[in-house]
């Protein structure tokens, strides 16, 4: 019989969920996407990462802080990837409503603090609105993105541009156990639609402007960066730090006294 992790809400009976919710008021909601990640990474890469990080953080916390982890939300806001086959996108309104409904349901069962484990940058705006709505309903909530809380290590260990299916993301997915088609990795630094002003990178030096875009404005392969330079050892440095930092944060969240 498979060893079931004690924090997985989807694997609990309702009686087990009721018992655990007497011991914790924190829930983690992993949210990813199903979208192209170039020729070397699968469509579920963001979803895979979100779930892996959520489970690893909950497991690390478990001896001291009990949490529940909801089933993965595998779809996100990805219209800019739709030119590439297999991508599935949600409307902004759909993701907002889903997160509000999930959060409201959890709150009715005793959850007071929600951590959204986001693994897709295209979700950020919609999640911010959803969390604002939950906040107004009296629920404490926050979204966490692994690339934001490990920006220092990303810059130390990887090569710009830091954007999509590059050496950074490929290394991290690889370290987490994702399928990587090693011989399909490509190097495509990305086009600059207006050179010197519009560049696809997370850490661009000013001036940099970012209009609404499709990924095909920047790339033909779906990769923006140097995925041939990826390796799981460097990826694991970021993965380990992300788990440590997120767990430390949630431990502080657990001690918050809410009004």
Protein Blocks (a to p, Z undefined) as FASTA:
>chain_A
ZZddfklmklpcfklmmmmmmmbccdcddddddddebjkbcfklmmmmmmmmmmmmmmmm
mmmmccddddddfbdcfkkmmmpghiacddfklmmmmmmmmmmmmmmnopabdcdddfbf
klmmmmmmmmmmmmmnopacddddfklmmmmmmmmmmccddfehplklmmmmmmnopacd
fklgccdebpafbghkaccdfkbccddddddddfklmomnopacjfklgcfklmmmmmmm
mmmmmmmmmmmmmmpccZZ
